[in-house]
């Protein structure tokens, strides 16, 4: 939440930089999506028997390692992180400029001033702005619901499918390989984010991810030789790439549409949507084999369909400055 809030704060980030910074955050997501499953599968090989295995075993080893990583992270953040100076924290009058003011152009400053309400009047969202908020929150929830569902479902699906019969290590490698192969395209998004409207990035990501979902449900229906490693891998790759791309613009679009003083509220709304999707998706993915794989994928297609309907109805209102 605070990463998104920091990278969309109008006091330090211009309008034409927010989607680019969001693309960097998504690259971080891609690295985690690759490294996490691979490390989890690798640590599973630690085993569960022997001296000290009650504390350090195949299940607890990732948690111990991540605890150490977070200790290092907080030490680095305490040493190098620079918060917004106290004199810049109030949105009164014109937005305050940071010390490196050259990164915020005059055009960006004028745009922020136009979208800022007068101090004497409370800001109220227009119906079209509520529509944009709903649309972005829906896509934030949907993207992480689907990504979380696939990450939790693939190990179960692979283990229960005789053709695959995956171990936790093999499932981790499958997820990691899919995430790693999306990385060059997520890096390429850094270039296009500066020159492409947010709504077009959203449309591209959703189209790619939806195509993969429809293809996968076709593979499930066909079964037999059609349901092979390569076909399932390409579906996972397209899902990972498409919905990671789509998640790039949810926060940046709202930060460009709403007044600067709403940055904290919009970051909360987007992050709660992300959390809702991530938790519900993990539960749904784990139960995918039990409820039926076609029904499991069908719900995801339905969620994307609702988002597509919202975005088509609000297409003109989703237009924002590029970058």
Rosetta silent file (secondary structure, phi, psi, omega in degrees, C-alpha in Angstrom):
SEQUENCE: XXXXXXXXXXXXXXXXXXXXXXXXXXXXXXXXXXXXXXXXXXXXXXXXXXXXXXXXXXXXXXXXXXXXXXXXXXXXXXXXXXXXXXXXXXXXXXXXXXXXXXXXXXXXXXXXXXXXXXXXXXXXXXXXXXXXXXXXXXXXXXXXXXXXXXXXXXXXXXXXXXXXXXXXXXXXXXXXXXXXXXXXXXXXXXXXXXXXXXXXXXXXXXXXXXXXXXXXXXXXXXXXXXXXXXXXXXXXXXXXXXXXXXXXXXXXXXXXXXXXXXXXXXXXXXXXXXXXXXXXXXXXXXXXXXXXXXXXXXXXXXXXXXXXXXXXXXXXXXXXXXX
SCORE:     score description
SCORE:     0.000 S_00000001
   1 L     0.000  -45.902 -176.401    0.000    0.000    0.000 S_00000001
   2 H   -73.227  -27.383  174.065    2.701    2.467    0.964 S_00000001
   3 H   -62.844  -47.313  179.619    4.749    1.668   -2.149 S_00000001
   4 H   -64.424  -41.885 -178.989    1.781    2.624   -4.340 S_00000001
   5 H   -63.922  -42.223 -178.553    1.010    5.666   -2.224 S_00000001
   6 H   -66.091  -41.801 -175.738    4.611    6.877   -2.338 S_00000001
   7 H   -78.761   -6.682  176.830    4.949    6.388   -6.106 S_00000001
   8 L  -118.961   10.487 -179.140    1.727    8.286   -6.839 S_00000001
   9 L   -72.584  117.864 -175.613    2.176   11.122   -4.324 S_00000001
  10 L   -67.035  -12.532  179.140    1.801   14.388   -6.288 S_00000001
  11 L   -75.678  -19.132 -178.356    4.146   16.170   -3.891 S_00000001
  12 L  -131.178  -13.387 -176.584    7.128   14.218   -5.206 S_00000001
  13 L  -127.566  125.114  178.013    5.950   12.485   -8.411 S_00000001
  14 L   -71.430  163.982 -178.724    4.617   14.245  -11.503 S_00000001
  15 H   -59.976  -35.716 -175.719    1.541   13.055  -13.394 S_00000001
  16 H   -87.147   16.935  177.074    3.672   11.784  -16.271 S_00000001
  17 H  -122.484  -10.051 -168.320    5.804    9.539  -14.045 S_00000001
  18 H   -72.780  -41.938  178.757    3.250    7.568  -12.061 S_00000001
  19 H   -66.898  -36.436  178.098    2.454    4.757  -14.492 S_00000001
  20 H   -62.759  -43.603  177.354    6.175    4.281  -15.153 S_00000001
  21 H   -66.521  -36.179  175.636    6.859    3.917  -11.431 S_00000001
  22 H   -63.087  -34.746  176.840    3.909    1.528  -11.149 S_00000001
  23 H   -64.119  -35.324  174.748    5.528   -0.535  -13.909 S_00000001
  24 H   -64.287  -39.978  177.669    8.646   -0.791  -11.745 S_00000001
  25 H   -62.059  -40.616  179.766    6.512   -2.076   -8.868 S_00000001
  26 H   -66.157  -34.209  174.450    5.008   -4.703  -11.177 S_00000001
  27 H   -61.208  -40.967  174.683    8.513   -5.800  -12.167 S_00000001
  28 H   -59.861  -40.319  175.283    9.126   -6.361   -8.471 S_00000001
  29 H   -59.875  -41.479 -179.393    5.941   -8.443   -8.384 S_00000001
  30 H   -63.749  -40.324  177.302    7.269  -10.478  -11.305 S_00000001
  31 H   -62.889  -44.640  178.445   10.545  -11.167   -9.531 S_00000001
  32 H   -64.224  -37.121 -179.900    8.670  -12.283   -6.433 S_00000001
  33 H   -65.889  -27.007  178.990    6.315  -14.421   -8.509 S_00000001
  34 H   -88.700  -48.820 -174.696    9.324  -16.272   -9.947 S_00000001
  35 H   -70.663  -37.000 -177.139   11.653  -16.432   -6.974 S_00000001
  36 H   -61.014  -56.321  179.034    8.989  -17.270   -4.374 S_00000001
  37 H   -61.967  -37.447  179.738    7.654  -20.535   -5.880 S_00000001
  38 H   -64.173  -45.795  179.633   11.148  -21.659   -6.888 S_00000001
  39 H   -65.292  -39.193  178.519   12.526  -21.052   -3.394 S_00000001
  40 H   -61.498  -44.318  177.173    9.474  -22.701   -1.822 S_00000001
  41 H   -65.738  -36.525  179.667    9.936  -25.838   -3.933 S_00000001
  42 H   -68.081  -43.063 -179.669   13.658  -25.842   -3.244 S_00000001
  43 H   -68.178  -25.125  177.028   13.213  -25.514    0.514 S_00000001
  44 H   -58.821  -29.027 -179.262   10.715  -28.376    0.428 S_00000001
  45 L   -73.263   -7.248  175.242   13.694  -30.618   -0.322 S_00000001
  46 L   -58.083  -34.267  178.193   15.105  -29.755    3.125 S_00000001
  47 L    94.374 -178.163 -173.768   12.931  -32.586    4.375 S_00000001
  48 L  -132.734    2.838 -177.543   11.053  -33.246    7.590 S_00000001
  49 L  -120.809  151.533  178.533   13.106  -35.815    9.483 S_00000001
  50 L   116.392  177.536 -177.202   16.259  -35.514   11.544 S_00000001
  51 L   -68.239  131.541  178.622   17.619  -33.388   14.327 S_00000001
  52 L    79.922    2.519 -176.332   16.112  -29.918   14.516 S_00000001
  53 L   -71.677  -14.419  176.116   13.518  -30.648   11.862 S_00000001
  54 L   -67.708  -25.748 -179.528   10.712  -29.559   14.207 S_00000001
  55 L  -101.261  -45.765 -176.990   11.997  -26.002   13.764 S_00000001
  56 L  -116.411  102.487  179.417   13.685  -26.057   10.352 S_00000001
  57 L  -142.720 -172.730 -174.899   11.903  -28.255    7.807 S_00000001
  58 L   -62.297  -24.184  179.058   10.416  -28.145    4.335 S_00000001
  59 L   -92.028  -37.310 -174.728    7.435  -26.088    5.486 S_00000001
  60 L   -88.234  -20.064 -176.565    9.070  -23.693    7.962 S_00000001
  61 H   -57.595  -45.251  178.148   12.302  -22.949    6.073 S_00000001
  62 H   -59.436  -37.356 -179.451   10.703  -20.356    3.719 S_00000001
  63 H   -66.834  -41.782  178.000    9.199  -18.542    6.700 S_00000001
  64 H   -63.352  -43.028 -179.791   12.540  -18.382    8.519 S_00000001
  65 H   -64.205  -43.748 -179.564   14.315  -17.115    5.410 S_00000001
  66 H   -66.950  -32.070  174.833   11.668  -14.460    4.757 S_00000001
  67 H   -61.519  -41.109  176.972   11.883  -13.330    8.382 S_00000001
  68 H   -66.703  -39.223  178.318   15.580  -12.704    7.808 S_00000001
  69 H   -61.825  -42.198 -179.932   14.886  -10.919    4.529 S_00000001
  70 H   -67.265  -34.997  175.549   12.415   -8.582    6.250 S_00000001
  71 H   -61.212  -44.997  178.741   14.934   -7.797    9.005 S_00000001
  72 H   -63.857  -41.654 -179.588   17.461   -6.802    6.327 S_00000001
  73 H   -59.687  -48.127 -177.551   14.792   -4.807    4.476 S_00000001
  74 H   -67.629  -31.145  175.567   13.825   -2.770    7.519 S_00000001
  75 H   -66.266  -43.206  178.450   17.473   -2.098    8.342 S_00000001
  76 H   -66.848  -41.964  179.527   18.059   -0.795    4.804 S_00000001
  77 H   -63.524  -41.465  178.996   14.813    1.212    4.863 S_00000001
  78 H   -62.434  -33.463 -176.938   15.715    2.778    8.215 S_00000001
  79 H   -83.071  -39.145 -168.809   19.101    3.798    6.827 S_00000001
  80 H  -114.531  -17.929 -176.014   18.221    4.991    3.313 S_00000001
  81 L   -69.847  134.126  179.024   14.469    5.685    3.073 S_00000001
  82 L  -115.404  114.230  178.465   13.605    9.387    2.852 S_00000001
  83 L   -80.226  167.403  177.234   10.099   10.387    3.877 S_00000001
  84 L   -66.711  131.244 -179.702    8.380   13.533    2.674 S_00000001
  85 L   -57.543  147.249 -177.786    9.654   16.505    4.733 S_00000001
  86 H   -55.391  -34.037 -177.194    7.149   17.749    7.356 S_00000001
  87 H   -72.556   -8.828 -179.638    6.817   21.127    5.638 S_00000001
  88 H  -106.254    5.647 -169.642    5.525   19.389    2.489 S_00000001
  89 L   -85.724  -11.213 -177.554    2.892   17.168    4.103 S_00000001
  90 L  -102.734  133.330  175.914   -0.090   19.515    3.993 S_00000001
  91 L   -89.253   77.328  178.353   -2.115   20.054    0.830 S_00000001
  92 L  -119.583  126.038 -178.623   -2.811   23.727    1.323 S_00000001
  93 L    68.096 -138.862  179.588   -2.955   26.024   -1.664 S_00000001
  94 L   -72.414  147.347  179.307   -0.605   24.994   -4.449 S_00000001
  95 L   -64.330  136.994 -178.363    1.074   21.615   -4.064 S_00000001
  96 L   -70.608  148.396  179.821    4.505   21.829   -2.489 S_00000001
  97 L  -100.068  143.372  175.988    7.507   21.015   -4.633 S_00000001
  98 L   -75.059  174.983 -178.803   10.273   18.642   -3.575 S_00000001
  99 L   -61.465  -39.879  177.170   13.912   19.612   -3.464 S_00000001
 100 L   -90.556   63.941 -170.430   14.470   18.096   -6.910 S_00000001
 101 H   -65.175  -13.916 -176.863   11.632   20.154   -8.347 S_00000001
 102 H   -69.161  -18.099  179.993   12.799   19.744  -11.900 S_00000001
 103 H   -75.595  -17.376  177.377   11.233   16.267  -12.061 S_00000001
 104 L  -104.095  110.837 -175.128    7.762   17.809  -11.691 S_00000001
 105 L   -74.320  163.053  176.968    6.992   19.818  -14.807 S_00000001
 106 H   -62.700  -33.952  178.501    4.970   23.030  -14.846 S_00000001
 107 H   -65.254  -40.435  177.005    2.306   21.198  -16.826 S_00000001
 108 H   -64.458  -39.799  179.851    2.061   18.556  -14.118 S_00000001
 109 H   -63.655  -43.709  178.485    1.835   21.261  -11.470 S_00000001
 110 H   -63.509  -39.097  178.921   -0.970   23.020  -13.318 S_00000001
 111 H   -63.255  -41.185  179.506   -2.784   19.719  -13.728 S_00000001
 112 H   -66.622  -38.052  179.743   -2.525   19.038   -9.977 S_00000001
 113 H   -66.719  -38.252 -179.721   -3.790   22.542   -9.163 S_00000001
 114 H   -65.575  -36.162 -177.323   -6.790   22.137  -11.466 S_00000001
 115 H   -86.122   -2.595 -178.874   -7.772   18.840   -9.847 S_00000001
 116 L   -90.622  130.976 -179.916   -7.348   20.174   -6.293 S_00000001
 117 L   -72.397  157.385  173.504  -10.514   21.430   -4.578 S_00000001
 118 L   -67.760  146.865 -174.753  -10.708   24.849   -2.988 S_00000001
 119 L   -62.205  -28.205 -175.327   -9.965   24.790    0.744 S_00000001
 120 L   -84.185  -11.863 -176.650  -13.384   26.222    1.590 S_00000001
 121 L  -118.886  128.372  175.744  -15.357   23.605   -0.337 S_00000001
 122 L   -68.660  141.638 -179.296  -15.387   19.875    0.433 S_00000001
 123 L   -82.974  132.915  177.176  -14.578   17.757   -2.588 S_00000001
 124 L  -124.485  135.020  179.763  -17.338   15.459   -3.814 S_00000001
 125 L   -73.620  136.937  172.501  -16.898   12.815   -6.459 S_00000001
 126 L   -76.589  159.690 -179.738  -19.057   13.093   -9.547 S_00000001
 127 H   -54.146  -39.790 -179.399  -20.927    9.944  -10.647 S_00000001
 128 H   -65.930  -33.658  178.153  -18.445    9.330  -13.478 S_00000001
 129 H   -70.976  -37.324  172.949  -15.556    9.539  -10.988 S_00000001
 130 H   -60.780  -37.201  177.516  -17.252    7.027   -8.704 S_00000001
 131 H   -62.934  -41.376  178.125  -17.543    4.831  -11.777 S_00000001
 132 H   -65.427  -42.007  177.817  -13.801    5.084  -12.421 S_00000001
 133 H   -59.642  -46.715  179.265  -13.058    4.276   -8.759 S_00000001
 134 H   -61.527  -43.412 -178.729  -15.321    1.222   -8.926 S_00000001
 135 H   -62.494  -46.691 -178.305  -13.775    0.084  -12.206 S_00000001
 136 H   -68.233  -39.301  176.928  -10.181    0.364  -10.966 S_00000001
 137 H   -64.969  -37.928  178.697  -10.960   -1.313   -7.637 S_00000001
 138 H   -63.892  -44.449  179.771  -12.716   -4.134   -9.486 S_00000001
 139 H   -69.418  -35.115  176.187   -9.730   -4.709  -11.746 S_00000001
 140 H   -61.123  -43.223  177.631   -7.331   -4.505   -8.786 S_00000001
 141 H   -66.867  -45.069 -175.459   -9.349   -7.221   -7.047 S_00000001
 142 H   -65.054  -44.645 -179.098   -9.766   -9.320  -10.202 S_00000001
 143 H   -58.417  -47.843 -176.996   -6.080   -9.263  -11.215 S_00000001
 144 H   -77.447  -26.425  173.004   -4.864  -10.444   -7.831 S_00000001
 145 H   -61.366  -48.095 -176.548   -7.754  -12.891   -7.459 S_00000001
 146 H   -70.130  -43.705  178.420   -6.742  -14.641  -10.678 S_00000001
 147 H   -62.140  -44.171  178.505   -2.991  -14.514  -10.011 S_00000001
 148 H   -65.715  -37.088  179.921   -3.491  -15.837   -6.475 S_00000001
 149 H   -65.184  -44.052  179.911   -5.884  -18.522   -7.686 S_00000001
 150 H   -67.442  -39.254 -179.454   -3.447  -19.850  -10.286 S_00000001
 151 H   -64.918  -34.430  179.601   -0.513  -19.819   -7.893 S_00000001
 152 H   -87.768  -22.428 -176.900   -2.418  -21.883   -5.331 S_00000001
 153 H   -84.784  -37.255 -173.296   -4.209  -24.099   -7.852 S_00000001
 154 H   -58.777  -42.238  176.442   -1.354  -25.251  -10.090 S_00000001
 155 H   -61.879  -39.502  179.988    0.387  -27.371   -7.403 S_00000001
 156 H   -70.149  -46.480  179.973   -2.931  -29.057   -6.520 S_00000001
 157 H   -62.207  -44.747 -179.252   -3.995  -29.485  -10.137 S_00000001
 158 H   -65.964  -35.635  179.688   -0.580  -30.783  -11.181 S_00000001
 159 H   -72.563  -31.351 -176.274   -0.421  -33.289   -8.318 S_00000001
 160 H   -90.462   -7.043  179.881   -3.936  -34.601   -8.967 S_00000001
 161 L   -95.964  115.832 -176.434   -3.535  -34.936  -12.749 S_00000001
 162 L   -56.082  -32.093 -178.523   -2.018  -38.346  -13.638 S_00000001
 163 L   -64.702  -30.165 -178.135   -0.390  -36.913  -16.760 S_00000001
 164 L  -101.248  -57.600 -179.581    1.647  -34.470  -14.629 S_00000001
 165 L    51.579   55.956 -176.223    1.827  -35.903  -11.081 S_00000001
 166 L   -76.443  142.350  166.714    3.853  -32.912   -9.872 S_00000001
 167 L   -85.458  166.996  175.208    5.749  -32.817   -6.605 S_00000001
 168 H   -55.490  -34.965  178.746    5.878  -29.502   -4.678 S_00000001
 169 H   -66.601  -43.552  179.618    9.330  -28.961   -6.173 S_00000001
 170 H   -66.468  -39.751  178.254    8.084  -29.502   -9.739 S_00000001
 171 H   -64.763  -39.909  177.294    5.073  -27.237   -9.167 S_00000001
 172 H   -62.582  -40.484  177.982    7.353  -24.514   -7.809 S_00000001
 173 H   -65.603  -37.918  179.135    9.576  -24.782  -10.868 S_00000001
 174 H   -62.081  -49.591 -179.990    6.536  -24.553  -13.169 S_00000001
 175 H   -64.497  -40.811 -178.558    5.271  -21.368  -11.523 S_00000001
 176 H   -65.695  -40.935 -179.877    8.760  -19.869  -11.353 S_00000001
 177 H   -64.309  -40.536  177.540    9.469  -20.538  -15.022 S_00000001
 178 H   -63.357  -43.360  178.949    6.205  -18.882  -16.048 S_00000001
 179 H   -66.504  -39.641 -177.982    6.959  -15.823  -13.939 S_00000001
 180 H   -65.653  -37.445 -177.758   10.562  -15.590  -15.138 S_00000001
 181 H   -75.453  -12.920  173.620    9.601  -15.660  -18.824 S_00000001
 182 H   -82.952  -15.975 -171.935    7.234  -12.717  -18.339 S_00000001
 183 H   -58.499  -45.318  179.323   10.054  -10.570  -16.992 S_00000001
 184 H   -59.511  -34.993 -179.250   11.385   -9.283  -20.368 S_00000001
 185 H   -74.930  -34.765  174.928    7.889   -8.176  -21.348 S_00000001
 186 H   -66.973  -35.769  175.934    7.291   -6.466  -18.006 S_00000001
 187 H   -66.826  -37.664  177.196   10.602   -4.649  -18.489 S_00000001
 188 H   -63.858  -29.375  178.386    9.465   -3.616  -21.976 S_00000001
 189 H   -62.604  -25.353  176.247    6.366   -2.153  -20.359 S_00000001
 190 H   -59.956  -36.923  179.568    8.609    0.457  -18.737 S_00000001
 191 H   -73.425  -46.077 -175.668    9.223    1.898  -22.192 S_00000001
 192 H   -74.422  -25.274 -179.053    5.628    1.756  -23.392 S_00000001
 193 H   -62.158  -27.028  179.882    4.153    3.096  -20.135 S_00000001
 194 L   -78.407  -17.199 -172.151    5.635    6.505  -20.942 S_00000001
 195 L  -124.047    8.145 -175.088    4.030    6.614  -24.370 S_00000001
 196 L  -130.603  140.855  177.469    0.753    4.725  -23.924 S_00000001
 197 L   -66.401  147.681  179.941   -2.495    5.651  -22.222 S_00000001
 198 H   -57.186  -41.071 -176.129   -3.330    3.762  -19.048 S_00000001
 199 H   -65.843  -29.560  177.753   -6.604    2.477  -20.471 S_00000001
 200 H   -73.824  -37.434  174.738   -4.791    0.902  -23.443 S_00000001
 201 H   -62.600  -42.317  177.502   -2.346   -0.897  -21.134 S_00000001
 202 H   -60.483  -46.334 -178.639   -5.337   -2.132  -19.147 S_00000001
 203 H   -63.533  -40.374  179.352   -7.100   -3.336  -22.294 S_00000001
 204 H   -64.095  -47.844 -179.157   -3.988   -5.150  -23.547 S_00000001
 205 H   -62.837  -44.107 -179.106   -3.379   -6.934  -20.256 S_00000001
 206 H   -66.390  -39.644  179.013   -7.009   -7.960  -19.782 S_00000001
 207 H   -62.686  -44.163  179.375   -7.289   -9.195  -23.384 S_00000001
 208 H   -64.283  -46.533 -179.553   -4.169  -11.336  -23.028 S_00000001
 209 H   -65.995  -41.889  179.723   -5.242  -12.778  -19.684 S_00000001
 210 H   -64.914  -38.667  177.418   -8.839  -13.423  -20.787 S_00000001
 211 H   -60.999  -39.002  178.839   -7.616  -15.198  -23.930 S_00000001
 212 H   -66.768  -39.914  179.093   -5.508  -17.490  -21.750 S_00000001
 213 H   -63.853  -44.119  179.741   -8.466  -18.301  -19.477 S_00000001
 214 H   -64.987  -40.204  177.885  -10.692  -19.148  -22.438 S_00000001
 215 H   -63.339  -41.023 -177.999   -7.928  -21.279  -23.969 S_00000001
 216 H   -66.948  -39.407  178.971   -7.395  -23.151  -20.703 S_00000001
 217 H   -67.926  -28.912  173.406  -11.065  -23.974  -20.277 S_00000001
 218 H   -67.636  -39.773  177.173  -10.969  -25.304  -23.854 S_00000001
 219 H   -63.616  -40.454  178.395   -8.005  -27.509  -22.951 S_00000001
 220 H   -63.647  -37.911  179.801   -9.876  -28.828  -19.908 S_00000001
 221 H   -70.335  -37.614 -178.709  -12.868  -29.672  -22.076 S_00000001
 222 H   -74.065  -42.795  179.701  -10.721  -31.400  -24.712 S_00000001
 223 L    62.459 -161.789  175.681   -8.579  -33.324  -22.218 S_00000001
 224 H    59.129 -136.306 -176.720   -6.310  -36.116  -23.431 S_00000001
 225 H   -67.540  -23.371 -178.416   -3.278  -35.103  -25.464 S_00000001
 226 H   -66.295  -31.749 -177.272   -4.426  -31.468  -25.627 S_00000001
 227 L   -89.288   75.913 -178.714   -3.842  -31.024  -21.898 S_00000001
 228 L  -114.226  174.706 -174.558   -0.041  -31.198  -21.976 S_00000001
 229 H   -60.002  -46.304 -176.909    2.750  -29.368  -20.180 S_00000001
 230 H   -62.551  -42.023 -178.565    3.444  -26.895  -22.978 S_00000001
 231 H   -67.036  -44.265  179.547   -0.195  -25.870  -23.423 S_00000001
 232 H   -65.976  -37.929  179.143   -0.788  -25.393  -19.687 S_00000001
 233 H   -62.974  -43.557 -179.635    2.479  -23.483  -19.382 S_00000001
 234 H   -63.888  -35.943  176.600    1.525  -21.047  -22.148 S_00000001
 235 H   -64.796  -45.231  178.736   -1.811  -20.411  -20.424 S_00000001
 236 H   -63.213  -40.724  179.582   -0.068  -19.707  -17.109 S_00000001
 237 H   -61.082  -45.356 -178.614    2.461  -17.453  -18.862 S_00000001
 238 H   -68.988  -36.704  176.182   -0.265  -15.410  -20.551 S_00000001
 239 H   -63.342  -47.604 -178.899   -2.282  -15.159  -17.323 S_00000001
 240 H   -62.352  -44.769 -179.123    0.776  -14.005  -15.361 S_00000001
 241 H   -69.307  -47.820 -174.897    1.811  -11.469  -17.995 S_00000001
 242 H   -62.017  -49.265 -174.773   -1.666  -10.179  -18.810 S_00000001
 243 H   -81.147  -21.355  168.866   -2.958   -9.562  -15.316 S_00000001
 244 H   -68.763  -41.758  175.592    0.366   -8.209  -14.066 S_00000001
 245 H   -60.174  -46.048 -178.459    0.239   -5.695  -16.915 S_00000001
 246 H   -62.196  -34.904 -178.882   -3.354   -4.805  -16.088 S_00000001
 247 H   -71.077  -11.135 -179.938   -2.483   -4.254  -12.427 S_00000001
 248 L   -61.321  -37.645 -164.675    0.042   -1.582  -13.476 S_00000001
 249 H  -101.616   -2.841 -174.162   -2.547    1.114  -14.072 S_00000001
 250 H   -63.071  -48.567 -179.092   -5.126    0.719  -11.296 S_00000001
 251 H   -75.684  -41.537 -176.828   -3.468    3.079   -8.823 S_00000001
 252 H   -64.718  -36.590  179.106   -1.897    5.429  -11.358 S_00000001
 253 H   -63.781  -45.780  179.313   -5.222    5.987  -13.132 S_00000001
 254 H   -65.207  -37.397 -179.112   -7.002    6.964   -9.921 S_00000001
 255 H   -66.432  -25.702  177.852   -4.155    9.239   -8.858 S_00000001
 256 H   -85.913  -22.939 -176.428   -4.512   11.120  -12.151 S_00000001
 257 H   -88.117  -30.363 -172.095   -8.308   11.292  -11.987 S_00000001
 258 L  -109.218  162.169 -178.752   -8.768   12.451   -8.380 S_00000001
 259 L   -62.270  154.035 -178.798   -7.424   15.438   -6.401 S_00000001
 260 H   -55.555  -37.304 -177.147   -3.974   15.110   -4.769 S_00000001
 261 H   -66.606  -11.622  178.514   -5.413   15.113   -1.245 S_00000001
 262 H   -90.520    5.124 -175.562   -7.220   11.859   -2.103 S_00000001
 263 H   -59.910  -41.425  178.422   -3.981    9.956   -2.683 S_00000001
 264 H   -63.691  -40.022 -179.437   -4.121    8.249    0.717 S_00000001
 265 H   -68.667  -42.360 -178.640   -7.728    7.193    0.217 S_00000001
 266 H   -67.946  -36.870  177.860   -7.190    5.846   -3.278 S_00000001
 267 H   -65.470  -37.048  175.100   -4.121    3.859   -2.205 S_00000001
 268 H   -64.174  -45.256 -178.672   -6.185    2.304    0.604 S_00000001
 269 H   -61.201  -44.734 -179.453   -9.041    1.476   -1.775 S_00000001
 270 H   -67.619  -41.753 -177.022   -6.721   -0.166   -4.295 S_00000001
 271 H   -70.620  -37.299  174.383   -4.756   -2.086   -1.679 S_00000001
 272 H   -61.794  -37.532  176.590   -7.884   -3.387    0.066 S_00000001
 273 H   -65.159  -42.415  176.852   -9.056   -4.559   -3.351 S_00000001
 274 H   -60.265  -46.520 -179.406   -5.696   -6.258   -3.918 S_00000001
 275 H   -62.321  -43.868  179.040   -5.861   -7.960   -0.511 S_00000001
 276 H   -58.499  -46.827  179.346   -9.431   -9.107   -1.086 S_00000001
 277 H   -64.878  -42.824 -177.365   -8.492  -10.594   -4.428 S_00000001
 278 H   -63.820  -45.934 -177.989   -5.302  -12.203   -3.173 S_00000001
 279 H   -69.944  -49.614 -179.278   -6.918  -13.911   -0.167 S_00000001
 280 H   -63.846  -37.386  179.202  -10.128  -14.961   -1.925 S_00000001
 281 H   -65.293  -40.647  178.924   -8.156  -16.104   -4.973 S_00000001
 282 H   -62.573  -41.170  178.324   -5.838  -18.296   -2.905 S_00000001
 283 H   -65.994  -44.695 -178.986   -8.836  -19.981   -1.264 S_00000001
 284 H   -65.572  -39.558  179.333  -10.622  -20.422   -4.580 S_00000001
 285 H   -65.048  -40.249  178.424   -7.502  -21.782   -6.275 S_00000001
 286 H   -65.129  -25.935  179.772   -6.929  -24.352   -3.539 S_00000001
 287 L   -98.662    6.644 -175.482  -10.497  -25.611   -3.944 S_00000001
 288 H   -58.514  -44.111 -179.938  -10.411  -25.564   -7.745 S_00000001
 289 H   -66.902  -37.954 -178.200   -9.983  -29.336   -8.167 S_00000001
 290 H   -67.905  -41.470 -177.853  -12.702  -30.045   -5.584 S_00000001
 291 H   -83.684  -14.891 -176.799  -15.303  -27.732   -7.164 S_00000001
 292 L   108.677  126.500 -173.546  -14.350  -28.669  -10.730 S_00000001
 293 H   -65.620  -34.307  179.759  -11.706  -27.027  -12.876 S_00000001
 294 H   -69.240  -37.706  174.942  -14.122  -25.714  -15.480 S_00000001
 295 H   -68.160  -35.782  177.740  -16.207  -24.008  -12.812 S_00000001
 296 H   -61.100  -45.031  177.914  -13.011  -22.707  -11.233 S_00000001
 297 H   -73.911  -35.002 -178.706  -11.962  -21.048  -14.505 S_00000001
 298 H   -60.099  -39.506  177.343  -15.527  -20.001  -15.310 S_00000001
 299 H   -62.362  -41.019  178.780  -15.732  -17.789  -12.231 S_00000001
 300 H   -63.097  -41.813  177.494  -12.526  -16.026  -13.265 S_00000001
 301 H   -62.915  -37.981  178.759  -13.902  -15.412  -16.761 S_00000001
 302 H   -64.852  -42.108  178.103  -17.055  -13.989  -15.180 S_00000001
 303 H   -62.486  -42.537  177.811  -15.073  -11.585  -12.992 S_00000001
 304 H   -65.208  -38.123  179.372  -13.102  -10.374  -15.995 S_00000001
 305 H   -60.392  -40.564  176.919  -16.348  -10.005  -17.953 S_00000001
 306 H   -62.747  -42.809  178.555  -17.767   -7.654  -15.330 S_00000001
 307 H   -63.423  -40.248  178.053  -14.578   -5.581  -15.500 S_00000001
 308 H   -62.307  -42.682  178.288  -14.730   -5.449  -19.291 S_00000001
 309 H   -61.727  -42.737  178.208  -18.336   -4.208  -19.127 S_00000001
 310 H   -62.413  -45.538 -177.047  -17.349   -1.505  -16.632 S_00000001
 311 H   -68.346  -35.197  177.969  -14.381   -0.346  -18.698 S_00000001
 312 H   -67.741  -38.873  178.520  -16.379   -0.231  -21.925 S_00000001
 313 H   -70.232  -26.231 -177.410  -19.072    1.866  -20.280 S_00000001
 314 L  -111.689   20.416 -171.738  -16.475    4.219  -18.783 S_00000001
 315 L   -55.512  -45.778 -179.900  -13.976    4.169  -21.655 S_00000001
 316 H   -65.355  -36.584 -178.217  -13.993    7.925  -22.247 S_00000001
 317 H   -75.029  -14.905  179.873  -13.692    8.650  -18.534 S_00000001
 318 H   -84.334   -2.955 -178.980  -10.647    6.359  -18.227 S_00000001
 319 L   -71.768  128.496  179.654   -8.563    8.622  -20.449 S_00000001
 320 L  -137.528  174.397  174.894   -5.627   10.139  -18.541 S_00000001
 321 L   -67.747  146.852 -179.139   -2.260   11.711  -19.256 S_00000001
 322 L   -79.125  156.858  175.968    0.403    9.278  -20.421 S_00000001
 323 L   101.366    0.000    0.000    3.428    8.354  -18.363 S_00000001
